[in-house]
Amino acid sequence: MNLLKTIFSIKTIPIVLWSSSYPLNYKPRLKTMFYLVLGLFLFGLGDAIIIGSGAGVSPWTVLAQGISYSTNWTIGFSTFIVSLSVLILWFPLRQQPGIGTILNVFIIAGTIDLTLPYLPSPTEYPNQVLQAAIGIMTIGLGSGFYSNGKPWPWSKRWFNGWASKNNRPSYHYGENRP
């Protein structure tokens, strides 16, 4: 019970050994880059595990899956095209992507395509649910690695907004606000 209290009382993203000093760091330390790539790989692997389970997919993957069915592209390539399209739409909004956002486009899509053929595709429902649960846990682990590296500006703002009790918007790095 104390563990749950501790987890749900966290209000900011923890600083870990691989955390970057500041967001939008295009030249992160080697340790930061390692954990960023590891986290994105695990996220892509988890997504592929869920796809292979046949028990359902995430909303983002549903779009990529629909595109792959319509175009005969692989689901990884469809994920790449959707992610790249969204990234391109950032420019009119004057949003600056970080190295993590850019690598996200390539690593997750590539991991899905490289690992999906080697993953089991269970036919019995309990095995599908078990595989999907493993995929969800893998995504959670990967998210923990790359979110704590802080290579993009939105991760802290999103986390602070989610974790705050009144769910008010949080502020940019460096701003001293109550």
C-alpha positions as CSV (number, residue, x, y, z in Angstrom):
1,M,0.0,0.0,0.0
2,N,2.9,2.4,0.8
3,L,4.3,1.7,-2.7
4,L,1.1,2.8,-4.3
5,K,1.0,6.0,-2.1
6,T,4.5,6.8,-3.2
7,I,3.8,6.2,-6.9
8,F,0.7,8.3,-6.9
9,S,2.3,11.1,-4.9
10,I,4.9,11.8,-7.6
11,K,4.3,15.3,-9.1
12,T,7.3,15.6,-11.4
13,I,9.3,13.4,-13.7
14,P,12.1,11.9,-11.6
15,I,15.7,12.9,-12.4
16,V,17.7,9.8,-13.2
17,L,21.3,9.1,-14.2
18,W,20.5,9.4,-17.9
19,S,18.3,12.5,-17.7
20,S,19.3,15.3,-20.0
21,S,20.2,18.7,-18.5
22,Y,17.7,20.5,-20.6
23,P,15.0,19.8,-23.2
24,L,15.6,20.0,-27.0
25,N,19.1,18.9,-26.5
26,Y,20.3,17.8,-29.9
27,K,23.7,16.6,-28.6
28,P,22.7,14.5,-25.5
29,R,25.2,12.6,-23.5
30,L,26.0,9.0,-24.7
31,K,24.2,7.6,-21.6
32,T,21.1,9.7,-22.3
33,M,21.1,8.7,-26.0
34,F,21.5,5.0,-25.0
35,Y,18.4,5.0,-22.7
36,L,16.5,7.1,-25.3
37,V,17.1,4.5,-28.0
38,L,16.5,1.6,-25.6
39,G,13.2,3.1,-24.5
40,L,12.0,3.7,-28.1
41,F,13.1,0.2,-29.0
42,L,11.2,-1.3,-26.1
43,F,8.1,0.8,-27.0
44,G,8.3,-0.5,-30.6
45,L,8.8,-4.0,-29.4
46,G,5.8,-3.7,-27.0
47,D,3.7,-2.4,-29.9
48,A,4.7,-5.3,-32.1
49,I,3.9,-7.8,-29.3
50,I,0.4,-6.3,-29.0
51,I,-0.1,-6.4,-32.8
52,G,1.1,-10.0,-32.9
53,S,-1.3,-11.0,-30.1
54,G,-4.3,-10.4,-32.2
55,A,-6.2,-9.1,-29.2
56,G,-6.4,-5.4,-30.4
57,V,-4.1,-2.5,-30.9
58,S,-3.6,1.1,-29.7
59,P,-5.4,4.0,-31.4
60,W,-2.3,5.1,-33.2
61,T,-1.6,1.6,-34.5
62,V,-5.2,1.3,-35.6
63,L,-4.6,4.1,-38.1
64,A,-1.4,2.6,-39.3
65,Q,-3.0,-0.8,-39.5
66,G,-5.8,0.6,-41.6
67,I,-3.4,2.3,-43.9
68,S,-1.3,-0.9,-44.2
69,Y,-4.4,-2.9,-45.2
70,S,-5.4,-0.3,-47.8
71,T,-1.9,0.1,-49.3
72,N,-0.2,-3.3,-48.8
73,W,2.5,-1.5,-46.8
74,T,3.9,-3.1,-43.7
75,I,2.4,-1.8,-40.5
76,G,5.8,-0.5,-39.5
77,F,6.1,1.5,-42.7
78,S,2.6,2.8,-42.2
79,T,3.5,3.8,-38.7
80,F,6.5,5.7,-40.1
81,I,4.4,7.5,-42.7
82,V,1.8,8.5,-40.1
83,S,4.5,9.7,-37.6
84,L,6.4,11.6,-40.3
85,S,3.2,13.3,-41.4
86,V,2.4,14.4,-37.9
87,L,5.9,15.6,-37.5
88,I,5.7,17.7,-40.7
89,L,2.4,19.2,-39.4
90,W,4.4,20.6,-36.4
91,F,6.1,23.2,-38.7
92,P,3.1,25.4,-39.3
93,L,2.4,25.3,-35.6
94,R,6.0,26.5,-35.0
95,Q,6.8,23.5,-32.8
96,Q,10.4,22.5,-32.5
97,P,10.9,18.7,-32.3
98,G,13.6,17.3,-30.1
99,I,16.0,14.5,-30.9
100,G,13.6,12.0,-29.1
101,T,10.7,13.0,-31.3
102,I,12.7,12.7,-34.5
103,L,14.2,9.3,-33.4
104,N,10.7,8.2,-32.4
105,V,9.6,8.3,-36.0
106,F,12.4,5.9,-37.1
107,I,13.0,3.6,-34.2
108,I,9.5,2.6,-33.3
109,A,8.4,2.0,-36.9
110,G,11.6,0.0,-37.7
111,T,11.3,-2.1,-34.5
112,I,7.7,-3.0,-35.4
113,D,8.8,-4.2,-38.8
114,L,11.9,-6.0,-37.7
115,T,10.4,-7.9,-34.7
116,L,6.8,-8.6,-35.8
117,P,7.7,-11.5,-38.1
118,Y,9.5,-13.3,-35.2
119,L,6.8,-12.9,-32.6
120,P,4.1,-15.6,-31.9
121,S,0.6,-15.1,-33.1
122,P,-1.6,-17.0,-30.6
123,T,-5.0,-18.3,-31.6
124,E,-6.4,-19.0,-28.2
125,Y,-7.9,-16.0,-26.4
126,P,-6.2,-16.4,-23.0
127,N,-2.8,-16.5,-24.8
128,Q,-3.7,-13.5,-26.8
129,V,-4.6,-11.5,-23.7
130,L,-1.4,-12.7,-22.0
131,Q,0.7,-11.6,-25.0
132,A,-1.1,-8.2,-25.1
133,A,-0.4,-7.7,-21.4
134,I,3.3,-8.4,-21.9
135,G,3.3,-5.9,-24.7
136,I,1.6,-3.3,-22.6
137,M,4.2,-3.8,-19.8
138,T,7.0,-3.6,-22.4
139,I,5.6,-0.3,-23.6
140,G,5.4,1.0,-20.1
141,L,9.0,0.0,-19.4
142,G,10.2,1.7,-22.6
143,S,8.1,4.8,-21.9
144,G,9.8,5.1,-18.5
145,F,13.3,5.0,-20.1
146,Y,12.6,7.6,-22.8
147,S,10.4,9.9,-20.8
148,N,13.0,10.2,-18.0
149,G,15.7,11.2,-20.5
150,K,13.8,14.5,-21.1
151,P,15.0,14.8,-24.8
152,W,11.8,16.7,-25.7
153,P,9.9,19.6,-24.0
154,W,6.4,18.1,-23.7
155,S,7.2,15.1,-21.5
156,K,7.5,17.1,-18.3
157,R,4.5,19.3,-19.1
158,W,2.3,16.3,-19.9
159,F,3.4,14.4,-16.8
160,N,2.9,17.4,-14.5
161,G,-0.5,18.1,-15.9
162,W,-1.5,14.4,-15.5
163,A,0.0,14.1,-12.0
164,S,-1.4,17.2,-10.5
165,K,-4.5,16.8,-8.4
166,N,-6.4,19.6,-10.0
167,N,-5.2,18.7,-13.5
168,R,-4.2,22.3,-14.3
169,P,-1.7,22.9,-17.1
170,S,1.9,22.9,-16.1
171,Y,4.6,25.3,-17.3
172,H,7.7,25.1,-19.4
173,Y,11.1,24.2,-18.1
174,G,12.8,27.0,-16.2
175,E,9.6,28.9,-15.4
176,N,9.2,29.5,-11.7
177,R,5.4,29.4,-11.2
178,P,3.4,28.2,-8.2
